[in-house]
Amino acid sequence: MRKLFGKAAALLISLNLVLTAVSCPAAASGTVPESVCVGGMPFGVKFYSQGILIVGFSEIETADGIETPALDAGLKTGDIITRVNGSEVKTAGEFIGIIENAQNPLQVTYLRGGDENTVSFVPSVSKEDGKRKTGMWVRDTTAGIGTVTFVLPDTGEFAGLGHGICDAETGELLEMKRGTVVDVMISGVTKGVAGSPGELKGYFTSDKSGVLLGNTLCGVYGVMSNVPWETIPETAEVASRADIRPGEAYIWCTLDGNRPQKYSINITEIRRDVSMQDNRCFSIEVTDPVLLEKTGGIVQGMSGSPIIQNGKLIGAVTHVLINDPSKGYGIFIENMLEAAR
């Protein structure tokens, strides 16, 4: 199962899931819901990006020596291949089939930083198996685990992660072609230590339990076809950034099985002047001894864990400090709702 987290700064990493316009009741009506069903339960994502993503390169041993045709043509890690010889390519398997049957130079159209470009090259013939190859590694899907922040009770529409699904190599927000939500069972935890963030371990238990509709800098959004209502820990009013204060709060997250548990944290610093696109809005520190013992603090997979203060949903966990896993960042809930709008 591929981890979903963006390119880390020296001391900071965005968490697993490590998932733009979105459809939701708040967006449809132009109003912000007064209260929501608080999340804390895990969910899985199978994410299909727009085109075929280049994730790396390798050398090809041919009869004439070592060749790297795709790299030599100017393609780079993070480029998104959209067409070959003018025809759209939808899957990595389809792309590989075109390459292996190529007899003439390929016209490869790709996106880089939003700009469309085309290069031409001939795939090399591998000395190992006689097949034509480009010397690049590609993928068309990404999968991982995150945490639901809230669910809207009338429709099953939800938000999670508190940050976007980004490419692990480039850190860029992935353009979503389509995405599905799947049920997850948490099976264990790798405890975080300074210099090495921990991780929730789990596995998918269904092929599909919902649809992902949007991937934004402030979270992912979709609709669950089978909401686990029995695991919803509470309902809460939605807070504005002006409501948040330094001091005690708590989060809901799932460390084993599939039922969220409450853990205490402190809010240590608030950045009320951040933009509505920011997902590092306030600093948090885990104080709960049980959570610290089990995880060391914040781990990958907890991204999206709802944060409650004074009976209101104020935001979600988004990042962990690499040099101190007991500390991290949260996003304002109003930023997540604005992204839905």
Contacts in CASP RR format, 6 or more apart in sequence:
PFRMAT RR
TARGET T0000
AUTHOR 0000-0000-0000
METHOD contacts of the structure
MODEL  1
MRKLFGKAAALLISLNLVLTAVSCPAAASGTVPESVCVGGMPFGVKFYSQ
GILIVGFSEIETADGIETPALDAGLKTGDIITRVNGSEVKTAGEFIGIIE
NAQNPLQVTYLRGGDENTVSFVPSVSKEDGKRKTGMWVRDTTAGIGTVTF
VLPDTGEFAGLGHGICDAETGELLEMKRGTVVDVMISGVTKGVAGSPGEL
KGYFTSDKSGVLLGNTLCGVYGVMSNVPWETIPETAEVASRADIRPGEAY
IWCTLDGNRPQKYSINITEIRRDVSMQDNRCFSIEVTDPVLLEKTGGIVQ
GMSGSPIIQNGKLIGAVTHVLINDPSKGYGIFIENMLEAAR
1 143 0 8 1.000
1 144 0 8 1.000
1 145 0 8 1.000
1 202 0 8 1.000
1 203 0 8 1.000
1 204 0 8 1.000
2 142 0 8 1.000
2 143 0 8 1.000
2 144 0 8 1.000
2 168 0 8 1.000
3 16 0 8 1.000
3 18 0 8 1.000
3 144 0 8 1.000
3 168 0 8 1.000
3 199 0 8 1.000
3 300 0 8 1.000
4 16 0 8 1.000
4 17 0 8 1.000
4 18 0 8 1.000
4 19 0 8 1.000
4 45 0 8 1.000
4 47 0 8 1.000
4 142 0 8 1.000
4 143 0 8 1.000
4 144 0 8 1.000
4 146 0 8 1.000
4 165 0 8 1.000
4 166 0 8 1.000
4 168 0 8 1.000
5 13 0 8 1.000
5 14 0 8 1.000
5 15 0 8 1.000
5 16 0 8 1.000
5 17 0 8 1.000
5 18 0 8 1.000
5 166 0 8 1.000
5 168 0 8 1.000
5 300 0 8 1.000
5 303 0 8 1.000
6 13 0 8 1.000
6 14 0 8 1.000
6 18 0 8 1.000
6 166 0 8 1.000
6 167 0 8 1.000
6 168 0 8 1.000
6 171 0 8 1.000
7 166 0 8 1.000
7 167 0 8 1.000
7 168 0 8 1.000
7 169 0 8 1.000
7 170 0 8 1.000
7 171 0 8 1.000
8 14 0 8 1.000
8 322 0 8 1.000
10 322 0 8 1.000
11 321 0 8 1.000
11 322 0 8 1.000
11 323 0 8 1.000
12 319 0 8 1.000
12 320 0 8 1.000
12 321 0 8 1.000
12 322 0 8 1.000
12 328 0 8 1.000
12 329 0 8 1.000
13 197 0 8 1.000
13 300 0 8 1.000
13 319 0 8 1.000
13 320 0 8 1.000
13 322 0 8 1.000
14 163 0 8 1.000
14 164 0 8 1.000
14 166 0 8 1.000
14 279 0 8 1.000
14 303 0 8 1.000
14 318 0 8 1.000
14 319 0 8 1.000
15 146 0 8 1.000
15 161 0 8 1.000
15 163 0 8 1.000
15 197 0 8 1.000
15 298 0 8 1.000
15 299 0 8 1.000
15 300 0 8 1.000
15 301 0 8 1.000
15 302 0 8 1.000
15 303 0 8 1.000
15 304 0 8 1.000
15 317 0 8 1.000
15 318 0 8 1.000
15 319 0 8 1.000
15 320 0 8 1.000
16 144 0 8 1.000
16 145 0 8 1.000
16 146 0 8 1.000
16 199 0 8 1.000
16 200 0 8 1.000
16 300 0 8 1.000
16 301 0 8 1.000
16 302 0 8 1.000
16 303 0 8 1.000
17 44 0 8 1.000
17 45 0 8 1.000
17 144 0 8 1.000
17 145 0 8 1.000
17 146 0 8 1.000
17 147 0 8 1.000
17 161 0 8 1.000
17 165 0 8 1.000
17 220 0 8 1.000
17 301 0 8 1.000
17 303 0 8 1.000
18 144 0 8 1.000
18 146 0 8 1.000
18 161 0 8 1.000
18 163 0 8 1.000
18 165 0 8 1.000
18 166 0 8 1.000
18 168 0 8 1.000
18 300 0 8 1.000
18 301 0 8 1.000
18 303 0 8 1.000
19 45 0 8 1.000
19 47 0 8 1.000
19 161 0 8 1.000
19 164 0 8 1.000
19 165 0 8 1.000
19 176 0 8 1.000
19 179 0 8 1.000
19 212 0 8 1.000
19 214 0 8 1.000
19 215 0 8 1.000
19 219 0 8 1.000
19 220 0 8 1.000
20 176 0 8 1.000
20 214 0 8 1.000
20 215 0 8 1.000
20 216 0 8 1.000
20 339 0 8 1.000
21 214 0 8 1.000
22 213 0 8 1.000
22 214 0 8 1.000
22 216 0 8 1.000
22 221 0 8 1.000
22 222 0 8 1.000
22 339 0 8 1.000
22 340 0 8 1.000
22 341 0 8 1.000
23 157 0 8 1.000
23 213 0 8 1.000
23 221 0 8 1.000
23 222 0 8 1.000
24 152 0 8 1.000
24 155 0 8 1.000
24 157 0 8 1.000
24 159 0 8 1.000
24 213 0 8 1.000
24 221 0 8 1.000
24 222 0 8 1.000
24 340 0 8 1.000
25 33 0 8 1.000
25 152 0 8 1.000
25 154 0 8 1.000
25 155 0 8 1.000
25 157 0 8 1.000
26 32 0 8 1.000
26 33 0 8 1.000
26 152 0 8 1.000
26 337 0 8 1.000
26 340 0 8 1.000
26 341 0 8 1.000
27 340 0 8 1.000
27 341 0 8 1.000
30 341 0 8 1.000
32 238 0 8 1.000
32 334 0 8 1.000
32 337 0 8 1.000
33 152 0 8 1.000
33 238 0 8 1.000
33 337 0 8 1.000
34 237 0 8 1.000
34 238 0 8 1.000
35 235 0 8 1.000
35 236 0 8 1.000
35 237 0 8 1.000
35 238 0 8 1.000
36 150 0 8 1.000
36 151 0 8 1.000
36 152 0 8 1.000
36 153 0 8 1.000
36 235 0 8 1.000
36 236 0 8 1.000
36 238 0 8 1.000
36 313 0 8 1.000
37 150 0 8 1.000
37 151 0 8 1.000
37 152 0 8 1.000
37 153 0 8 1.000
37 229 0 8 1.000
37 232 0 8 1.000
37 235 0 8 1.000
38 150 0 8 1.000
38 232 0 8 1.000
38 233 0 8 1.000
38 234 0 8 1.000
38 235 0 8 1.000
38 236 0 8 1.000
38 252 0 8 1.000
38 306 0 8 1.000
38 308 0 8 1.000
38 313 0 8 1.000
39 147 0 8 1.000
39 148 0 8 1.000
39 149 0 8 1.000
39 150 0 8 1.000
39 151 0 8 1.000
39 158 0 8 1.000
39 232 0 8 1.000
39 233 0 8 1.000
39 252 0 8 1.000
39 260 0 8 1.000
39 306 0 8 1.000
40 147 0 8 1.000
40 148 0 8 1.000
40 149 0 8 1.000
40 233 0 8 1.000
40 252 0 8 1.000
40 253 0 8 1.000
40 254 0 8 1.000
40 260 0 8 1.000
40 304 0 8 1.000
40 305 0 8 1.000
40 306 0 8 1.000
41 147 0 8 1.000
41 148 0 8 1.000
41 228 0 8 1.000
41 231 0 8 1.000
41 232 0 8 1.000
41 254 0 8 1.000
41 258 0 8 1.000
41 259 0 8 1.000
41 260 0 8 1.000
42 145 0 8 1.000
42 146 0 8 1.000
42 147 0 8 1.000
42 148 0 8 1.000
42 184 0 8 1.000
42 186 0 8 1.000
42 200 0 8 1.000
42 202 0 8 1.000
42 254 0 8 1.000
42 258 0 8 1.000
42 301 0 8 1.000
43 145 0 8 1.000
43 146 0 8 1.000
43 147 0 8 1.000
43 148 0 8 1.000
43 158 0 8 1.000
43 160 0 8 1.000
43 181 0 8 1.000
43 182 0 8 1.000
43 183 0 8 1.000
43 184 0 8 1.000
43 209 0 8 1.000
43 224 0 8 1.000
44 143 0 8 1.000
44 144 0 8 1.000
44 145 0 8 1.000
44 146 0 8 1.000
44 181 0 8 1.000
44 182 0 8 1.000
44 183 0 8 1.000
44 184 0 8 1.000
44 204 0 8 1.000
45 142 0 8 1.000
45 143 0 8 1.000
45 144 0 8 1.000
45 145 0 8 1.000
45 146 0 8 1.000
45 165 0 8 1.000
45 179 0 8 1.000
45 180 0 8 1.000
45 181 0 8 1.000
45 182 0 8 1.000
45 212 0 8 1.000
45 220 0 8 1.000
46 141 0 8 1.000
46 142 0 8 1.000
46 143 0 8 1.000
46 179 0 8 1.000
46 180 0 8 1.000
46 182 0 8 1.000
47 141 0 8 1.000
47 142 0 8 1.000
47 143 0 8 1.000
47 165 0 8 1.000
47 174 0 8 1.000
47 176 0 8 1.000
47 179 0 8 1.000
47 212 0 8 1.000
47 215 0 8 1.000
48 140 0 8 1.000
48 141 0 8 1.000
48 176 0 8 1.000
48 177 0 8 1.000
48 178 0 8 1.000
48 179 0 8 1.000
49 80 0 8 1.000
49 140 0 8 1.000
49 141 0 8 1.000
49 142 0 8 1.000
49 174 0 8 1.000
49 175 0 8 1.000
49 176 0 8 1.000
49 177 0 8 1.000
50 80 0 8 1.000
50 82 0 8 1.000
50 111 0 8 1.000
50 175 0 8 1.000
50 176 0 8 1.000
50 177 0 8 1.000
51 80 0 8 1.000
51 81 0 8 1.000
51 82 0 8 1.000
51 89 0 8 1.000
51 90 0 8 1.000
51 140 0 8 1.000
51 177 0 8 1.000
52 80 0 8 1.000
52 81 0 8 1.000
52 82 0 8 1.000
52 89 0 8 1.000
52 91 0 8 1.000
52 92 0 8 1.000
52 95 0 8 1.000
52 138 0 8 1.000
52 139 0 8 1.000
52 140 0 8 1.000
53 78 0 8 1.000
53 79 0 8 1.000
53 80 0 8 1.000
53 81 0 8 1.000
53 138 0 8 1.000
53 139 0 8 1.000
53 140 0 8 1.000
53 167 0 8 1.000
53 174 0 8 1.000
54 70 0 8 1.000
54 75 0 8 1.000
54 76 0 8 1.000
54 77 0 8 1.000
54 78 0 8 1.000
54 79 0 8 1.000
54 80 0 8 1.000
54 81 0 8 1.000
54 110 0 8 1.000
54 136 0 8 1.000
54 137 0 8 1.000
54 138 0 8 1.000
55 77 0 8 1.000
55 78 0 8 1.000
55 137 0 8 1.000
55 138 0 8 1.000
55 139 0 8 1.000
55 167 0 8 1.000
55 169 0 8 1.000
56 77 0 8 1.000
56 136 0 8 1.000
56 137 0 8 1.000
56 169 0 8 1.000
57 68 0 8 1.000
57 70 0 8 1.000
57 71 0 8 1.000
57 77 0 8 1.000
57 135 0 8 1.000
57 136 0 8 1.000
57 137 0 8 1.000
58 68 0 8 1.000
58 135 0 8 1.000
58 136 0 8 1.000
58 137 0 8 1.000
59 66 0 8 1.000
59 67 0 8 1.000
59 68 0 8 1.000
59 135 0 8 1.000
60 66 0 8 1.000
60 67 0 8 1.000
60 68 0 8 1.000
60 69 0 8 1.000
60 124 0 8 1.000
60 126 0 8 1.000
60 133 0 8 1.000
60 135 0 8 1.000
61 126 0 8 1.000
61 127 0 8 1.000
61 128 0 8 1.000
62 124 0 8 1.000
62 125 0 8 1.000
62 126 0 8 1.000
62 127 0 8 1.000
63 125 0 8 1.000
63 127 0 8 1.000
65 127 0 8 1.000
67 124 0 8 1.000
68 135 0 8 1.000
69 121 0 8 1.000
69 122 0 8 1.000
69 123 0 8 1.000
69 124 0 8 1.000
69 134 0 8 1.000
69 135 0 8 1.000
70 108 0 8 1.000
70 121 0 8 1.000
70 134 0 8 1.000
70 135 0 8 1.000
70 136 0 8 1.000
71 135 0 8 1.000
71 136 0 8 1.000
72 121 0 8 1.000
73 108 0 8 1.000
73 119 0 8 1.000
73 120 0 8 1.000
73 121 0 8 1.000
74 119 0 8 1.000
75 108 0 8 1.000
75 110 0 8 1.000
75 119 0 8 1.000
75 136 0 8 1.000
76 112 0 8 1.000
77 169 0 8 1.000
77 170 0 8 1.000
78 112 0 8 1.000
78 167 0 8 1.000
78 169 0 8 1.000
78 170 0 8 1.000
78 172 0 8 1.000
79 110 0 8 1.000
79 111 0 8 1.000
79 112 0 8 1.000
80 110 0 8 1.000
80 111 0 8 1.000
80 112 0 8 1.000
80 175 0 8 1.000
81 89 0 8 1.000
81 95 0 8 1.000
81 108 0 8 1.000
81 109 0 8 1.000
81 110 0 8 1.000
81 138 0 8 1.000
82 88 0 8 1.000
82 89 0 8 1.000
82 109 0 8 1.000
82 110 0 8 1.000
82 111 0 8 1.000
82 116 0 8 1.000
83 89 0 8 1.000
83 108 0 8 1.000
83 109 0 8 1.000
84 95 0 8 1.000
84 98 0 8 1.000
84 106 0 8 1.000
84 107 0 8 1.000
84 108 0 8 1.000
84 109 0 8 1.000
85 98 0 8 1.000
85 106 0 8 1.000
85 107 0 8 1.000
86 107 0 8 1.000
86 109 0 8 1.000
89 95 0 8 1.000
89 98 0 8 1.000
90 140 0 8 1.000
91 140 0 8 1.000
92 138 0 8 1.000
92 139 0 8 1.000
92 140 0 8 1.000
93 140 0 8 1.000
95 138 0 8 1.000
98 106 0 8 1.000
99 106 0 8 1.000
99 123 0 8 1.000
99 132 0 8 1.000
99 133 0 8 1.000
99 134 0 8 1.000
100 123 0 8 1.000
100 131 0 8 1.000
100 132 0 8 1.000
100 133 0 8 1.000
101 132 0 8 1.000
102 122 0 8 1.000
102 123 0 8 1.000
102 132 0 8 1.000
104 122 0 8 1.000
105 120 0 8 1.000
105 121 0 8 1.000
105 122 0 8 1.000
106 120 0 8 1.000
106 121 0 8 1.000
106 122 0 8 1.000
106 123 0 8 1.000
107 118 0 8 1.000
107 119 0 8 1.000
107 120 0 8 1.000
108 118 0 8 1.000
108 119 0 8 1.000
108 120 0 8 1.000
108 121 0 8 1.000
109 116 0 8 1.000
109 117 0 8 1.000
109 118 0 8 1.000
110 116 0 8 1.000
110 117 0 8 1.000
110 118 0 8 1.000
110 119 0 8 1.000
111 117 0 8 1.000
113 172 0 8 1.000
121 134 0 8 1.000
123 132 0 8 1.000
123 133 0 8 1.000
123 134 0 8 1.000
124 132 0 8 1.000
124 133 0 8 1.000
124 134 0 8 1.000
124 135 0 8 1.000
125 131 0 8 1.000
125 132 0 8 1.000
125 133 0 8 1.000
126 132 0 8 1.000
126 133 0 8 1.000
142 165 0 8 1.000
142 174 0 8 1.000
143 204 0 8 1.000
145 184 0 8 1.000
145 186 0 8 1.000
145 200 0 8 1.000
145 202 0 8 1.000
145 301 0 8 1.000
146 160 0 8 1.000
146 161 0 8 1.000
146 184 0 8 1.000
146 200 0 8 1.000
146 301 0 8 1.000
146 302 0 8 1.000
146 303 0 8 1.000
146 304 0 8 1.000
147 160 0 8 1.000
147 161 0 8 1.000
147 253 0 8 1.000
147 254 0 8 1.000
147 301 0 8 1.000
147 302 0 8 1.000
147 303 0 8 1.000
147 304 0 8 1.000
147 305 0 8 1.000
147 316 0 8 1.000
147 317 0 8 1.000
148 158 0 8 1.000
148 159 0 8 1.000
148 160 0 8 1.000
148 304 0 8 1.000
149 158 0 8 1.000
149 159 0 8 1.000
149 160 0 8 1.000
149 161 0 8 1.000
149 162 0 8 1.000
149 304 0 8 1.000
149 305 0 8 1.000
149 306 0 8 1.000
149 313 0 8 1.000
149 315 0 8 1.000
149 316 0 8 1.000
149 333 0 8 1.000
149 336 0 8 1.000
150 158 0 8 1.000
150 159 0 8 1.000
150 160 0 8 1.000
150 306 0 8 1.000
150 313 0 8 1.000
150 333 0 8 1.000
151 157 0 8 1.000
151 158 0 8 1.000
151 224 0 8 1.000
151 227 0 8 1.000
151 232 0 8 1.000
152 158 0 8 1.000
153 235 0 8 1.000
155 223 0 8 1.000
156 223 0 8 1.000
156 224 0 8 1.000
156 227 0 8 1.000
157 221 0 8 1.000
157 222 0 8 1.000
157 223 0 8 1.000
157 224 0 8 1.000
158 221 0 8 1.000
158 222 0 8 1.000
158 223 0 8 1.000
158 224 0 8 1.000
158 227 0 8 1.000
159 219 0 8 1.000
159 220 0 8 1.000
159 221 0 8 1.000
159 222 0 8 1.000
159 336 0 8 1.000
159 337 0 8 1.000
159 340 0 8 1.000
160 219 0 8 1.000
160 220 0 8 1.000
160 221 0 8 1.000
160 303 0 8 1.000
160 304 0 8 1.000
160 316 0 8 1.000
160 336 0 8 1.000
161 219 0 8 1.000
161 220 0 8 1.000
161 303 0 8 1.000
161 304 0 8 1.000
161 316 0 8 1.000
161 318 0 8 1.000
162 218 0 8 1.000
162 219 0 8 1.000
162 220 0 8 1.000
162 279 0 8 1.000
162 303 0 8 1.000
162 304 0 8 1.000
162 316 0 8 1.000
162 317 0 8 1.000
162 318 0 8 1.000
162 330 0 8 1.000
162 331 0 8 1.000
162 336 0 8 1.000
163 217 0 8 1.000
163 218 0 8 1.000
163 219 0 8 1.000
163 279 0 8 1.000
163 303 0 8 1.000
163 318 0 8 1.000
163 319 0 8 1.000
163 331 0 8 1.000
164 173 0 8 1.000
164 215 0 8 1.000
164 216 0 8 1.000
164 217 0 8 1.000
164 218 0 8 1.000
164 219 0 8 1.000
164 220 0 8 1.000
164 279 0 8 1.000
165 173 0 8 1.000
165 174 0 8 1.000
165 176 0 8 1.000
165 215 0 8 1.000
165 220 0 8 1.000
166 172 0 8 1.000
166 173 0 8 1.000
166 174 0 8 1.000
167 174 0 8 1.000
173 215 0 8 1.000
173 216 0 8 1.000
173 217 0 8 1.000
174 215 0 8 1.000
175 215 0 8 1.000
176 212 0 8 1.000
176 214 0 8 1.000
176 215 0 8 1.000
178 212 0 8 1.000
179 211 0 8 1.000
179 212 0 8 1.000
180 207 0 8 1.000
180 208 0 8 1.000
180 210 0 8 1.000
180 211 0 8 1.000
180 212 0 8 1.000
181 208 0 8 1.000
181 209 0 8 1.000
181 210 0 8 1.000
181 211 0 8 1.000
181 212 0 8 1.000
181 222 0 8 1.000
181 223 0 8 1.000
181 224 0 8 1.000
182 204 0 8 1.000
182 205 0 8 1.000
182 206 0 8 1.000
182 207 0 8 1.000
182 208 0 8 1.000
182 209 0 8 1.000
182 210 0 8 1.000
183 204 0 8 1.000
183 205 0 8 1.000
183 206 0 8 1.000
183 209 0 8 1.000
183 226 0 8 1.000
184 202 0 8 1.000
184 203 0 8 1.000
184 204 0 8 1.000
184 205 0 8 1.000
184 258 0 8 1.000
185 202 0 8 1.000
185 203 0 8 1.000
185 205 0 8 1.000
185 257 0 8 1.000
185 258 0 8 1.000
186 200 0 8 1.000
186 201 0 8 1.000
186 202 0 8 1.000
186 254 0 8 1.000
186 255 0 8 1.000
186 256 0 8 1.000
186 257 0 8 1.000
186 258 0 8 1.000
187 201 0 8 1.000
187 202 0 8 1.000
187 203 0 8 1.000
187 256 0 8 1.000
187 257 0 8 1.000
188 200 0 8 1.000
188 201 0 8 1.000
188 202 0 8 1.000
188 255 0 8 1.000
188 256 0 8 1.000
189 198 0 8 1.000
189 199 0 8 1.000
189 200 0 8 1.000
189 201 0 8 1.000
189 255 0 8 1.000
189 256 0 8 1.000
189 294 0 8 1.000
189 295 0 8 1.000
189 299 0 8 1.000
190 198 0 8 1.000
190 199 0 8 1.000
190 200 0 8 1.000
190 201 0 8 1.000
190 299 0 8 1.000
191 198 0 8 1.000
191 294 0 8 1.000
191 295 0 8 1.000
191 296 0 8 1.000
191 299 0 8 1.000
192 198 0 8 1.000
192 199 0 8 1.000
192 295 0 8 1.000
192 296 0 8 1.000
192 297 0 8 1.000
192 299 0 8 1.000
192 325 0 8 1.000
193 296 0 8 1.000
193 325 0 8 1.000
194 322 0 8 1.000
194 323 0 8 1.000
194 324 0 8 1.000
194 325 0 8 1.000
195 322 0 8 1.000
195 323 0 8 1.000
196 322 0 8 1.000
197 298 0 8 1.000
197 299 0 8 1.000
197 300 0 8 1.000
197 320 0 8 1.000
197 322 0 8 1.000
197 325 0 8 1.000
198 295 0 8 1.000
198 296 0 8 1.000
198 299 0 8 1.000
198 300 0 8 1.000
198 325 0 8 1.000
199 299 0 8 1.000
199 300 0 8 1.000
199 301 0 8 1.000
200 254 0 8 1.000
200 255 0 8 1.000
200 299 0 8 1.000
200 300 0 8 1.000
200 301 0 8 1.000
200 302 0 8 1.000
208 225 0 8 1.000
209 224 0 8 1.000
209 225 0 8 1.000
209 226 0 8 1.000
210 222 0 8 1.000
210 223 0 8 1.000
210 224 0 8 1.000
210 225 0 8 1.000
210 226 0 8 1.000
211 222 0 8 1.000
211 223 0 8 1.000
211 225 0 8 1.000
212 220 0 8 1.000
212 221 0 8 1.000
212 222 0 8 1.000
213 221 0 8 1.000
213 222 0 8 1.000
213 223 0 8 1.000
214 220 0 8 1.000
214 221 0 8 1.000
214 222 0 8 1.000
216 339 0 8 1.000
217 277 0 8 1.000
217 279 0 8 1.000
217 339 0 8 1.000
218 276 0 8 1.000
218 277 0 8 1.000
218 278 0 8 1.000
218 279 0 8 1.000
218 331 0 8 1.000
218 335 0 8 1.000
218 336 0 8 1.000
218 338 0 8 1.000
218 339 0 8 1.000
219 279 0 8 1.000
219 304 0 8 1.000
219 331 0 8 1.000
219 336 0 8 1.000
219 339 0 8 1.000
221 339 0 8 1.000
221 340 0 8 1.000
228 258 0 8 1.000
231 258 0 8 1.000
231 259 0 8 1.000
231 260 0 8 1.000
233 252 0 8 1.000
233 260 0 8 1.000
233 262 0 8 1.000
234 252 0 8 1.000
234 308 0 8 1.000
236 306 0 8 1.000
236 308 0 8 1.000
236 311 0 8 1.000
236 312 0 8 1.000
236 313 0 8 1.000
237 311 0 8 1.000
237 312 0 8 1.000
237 313 0 8 1.000
238 312 0 8 1.000
238 313 0 8 1.000
238 333 0 8 1.000
238 334 0 8 1.000
238 337 0 8 1.000
239 309 0 8 1.000
239 312 0 8 1.000
239 313 0 8 1.000
239 314 0 8 1.000
239 315 0 8 1.000
239 333 0 8 1.000
239 334 0 8 1.000
240 334 0 8 1.000
241 270 0 8 1.000
241 272 0 8 1.000
241 281 0 8 1.000
241 332 0 8 1.000
241 334 0 8 1.000
242 272 0 8 1.000
243 309 0 8 1.000
243 310 0 8 1.000
243 312 0 8 1.000
243 314 0 8 1.000
244 267 0 8 1.000
244 270 0 8 1.000
244 282 0 8 1.000
244 309 0 8 1.000
244 314 0 8 1.000
244 332 0 8 1.000
245 267 0 8 1.000
245 270 0 8 1.000
245 309 0 8 1.000
245 310 0 8 1.000
246 266 0 8 1.000
246 267 0 8 1.000
246 268 0 8 1.000
246 269 0 8 1.000
246 270 0 8 1.000
247 266 0 8 1.000
247 267 0 8 1.000
247 268 0 8 1.000
247 309 0 8 1.000
248 264 0 8 1.000
248 265 0 8 1.000
248 266 0 8 1.000
248 267 0 8 1.000
248 309 0 8 1.000
249 264 0 8 1.000
249 265 0 8 1.000
249 266 0 8 1.000
249 267 0 8 1.000
249 284 0 8 1.000
249 307 0 8 1.000
249 308 0 8 1.000
249 309 0 8 1.000
249 314 0 8 1.000
250 262 0 8 1.000
250 263 0 8 1.000
250 264 0 8 1.000
250 265 0 8 1.000
250 288 0 8 1.000
250 307 0 8 1.000
250 308 0 8 1.000
250 309 0 8 1.000
251 262 0 8 1.000
251 263 0 8 1.000
251 265 0 8 1.000
251 302 0 8 1.000
251 305 0 8 1.000
251 306 0 8 1.000
251 307 0 8 1.000
251 308 0 8 1.000
251 317 0 8 1.000
252 260 0 8 1.000
252 261 0 8 1.000
252 262 0 8 1.000
252 263 0 8 1.000
252 305 0 8 1.000
252 306 0 8 1.000
252 308 0 8 1.000
253 260 0 8 1.000
253 261 0 8 1.000
253 263 0 8 1.000
253 302 0 8 1.000
253 305 0 8 1.000
253 317 0 8 1.000
254 260 0 8 1.000
254 261 0 8 1.000
255 261 0 8 1.000
255 291 0 8 1.000
255 294 0 8 1.000
255 295 0 8 1.000
263 286 0 8 1.000
263 288 0 8 1.000
263 290 0 8 1.000
263 291 0 8 1.000
264 286 0 8 1.000
264 287 0 8 1.000
264 288 0 8 1.000
264 291 0 8 1.000
265 284 0 8 1.000
265 285 0 8 1.000
265 286 0 8 1.000
265 287 0 8 1.000
265 288 0 8 1.000
265 307 0 8 1.000
266 284 0 8 1.000
266 285 0 8 1.000
266 287 0 8 1.000
267 282 0 8 1.000
267 283 0 8 1.000
267 284 0 8 1.000
267 307 0 8 1.000
267 309 0 8 1.000
268 282 0 8 1.000
268 283 0 8 1.000
268 284 0 8 1.000
268 285 0 8 1.000
268 327 0 8 1.000
269 282 0 8 1.000
269 283 0 8 1.000
270 281 0 8 1.000
270 282 0 8 1.000
270 283 0 8 1.000
271 278 0 8 1.000
271 280 0 8 1.000
271 281 0 8 1.000
271 282 0 8 1.000
274 280 0 8 1.000
274 281 0 8 1.000
274 332 0 8 1.000
274 335 0 8 1.000
276 334 0 8 1.000
276 335 0 8 1.000
276 338 0 8 1.000
276 339 0 8 1.000
277 335 0 8 1.000
277 339 0 8 1.000
278 331 0 8 1.000
278 335 0 8 1.000
279 318 0 8 1.000
279 319 0 8 1.000
279 329 0 8 1.000
279 330 0 8 1.000
279 331 0 8 1.000
279 335 0 8 1.000
280 318 0 8 1.000
280 319 0 8 1.000
280 329 0 8 1.000
280 330 0 8 1.000
280 331 0 8 1.000
281 329 0 8 1.000
281 330 0 8 1.000
281 331 0 8 1.000
281 332 0 8 1.000
281 335 0 8 1.000
282 329 0 8 1.000
282 330 0 8 1.000
282 332 0 8 1.000
283 327 0 8 1.000
283 328 0 8 1.000
283 329 0 8 1.000
283 330 0 8 1.000
284 298 0 8 1.000
284 307 0 8 1.000
284 317 0 8 1.000
284 327 0 8 1.000
284 328 0 8 1.000
284 329 0 8 1.000
284 330 0 8 1.000
285 326 0 8 1.000
285 327 0 8 1.000
285 328 0 8 1.000
286 292 0 8 1.000
286 296 0 8 1.000
286 297 0 8 1.000
286 298 0 8 1.000
286 326 0 8 1.000
286 327 0 8 1.000
291 297 0 8 1.000
292 326 0 8 1.000
295 302 0 8 1.000
295 325 0 8 1.000
296 325 0 8 1.000
296 326 0 8 1.000
297 320 0 8 1.000
297 325 0 8 1.000
297 326 0 8 1.000
298 317 0 8 1.000
298 319 0 8 1.000
298 320 0 8 1.000
298 325 0 8 1.000
298 326 0 8 1.000
298 327 0 8 1.000
298 328 0 8 1.000
299 320 0 8 1.000
299 325 0 8 1.000
300 320 0 8 1.000
302 317 0 8 1.000
303 316 0 8 1.000
303 317 0 8 1.000
303 318 0 8 1.000
303 319 0 8 1.000
304 316 0 8 1.000
304 317 0 8 1.000
304 318 0 8 1.000
305 316 0 8 1.000
305 317 0 8 1.000
306 313 0 8 1.000
306 315 0 8 1.000
306 316 0 8 1.000
307 313 0 8 1.000
307 314 0 8 1.000
307 315 0 8 1.000
307 316 0 8 1.000
307 317 0 8 1.000
307 330 0 8 1.000
308 314 0 8 1.000
313 333 0 8 1.000
314 332 0 8 1.000
314 333 0 8 1.000
315 330 0 8 1.000
315 331 0 8 1.000
315 332 0 8 1.000
315 333 0 8 1.000
315 336 0 8 1.000
316 330 0 8 1.000
316 331 0 8 1.000
316 333 0 8 1.000
316 336 0 8 1.000
317 328 0 8 1.000
317 329 0 8 1.000
317 330 0 8 1.000
318 329 0 8 1.000
318 330 0 8 1.000
318 331 0 8 1.000
319 328 0 8 1.000
319 329 0 8 1.000
319 330 0 8 1.000
320 327 0 8 1.000
320 328 0 8 1.000
321 327 0 8 1.000
321 328 0 8 1.000
END
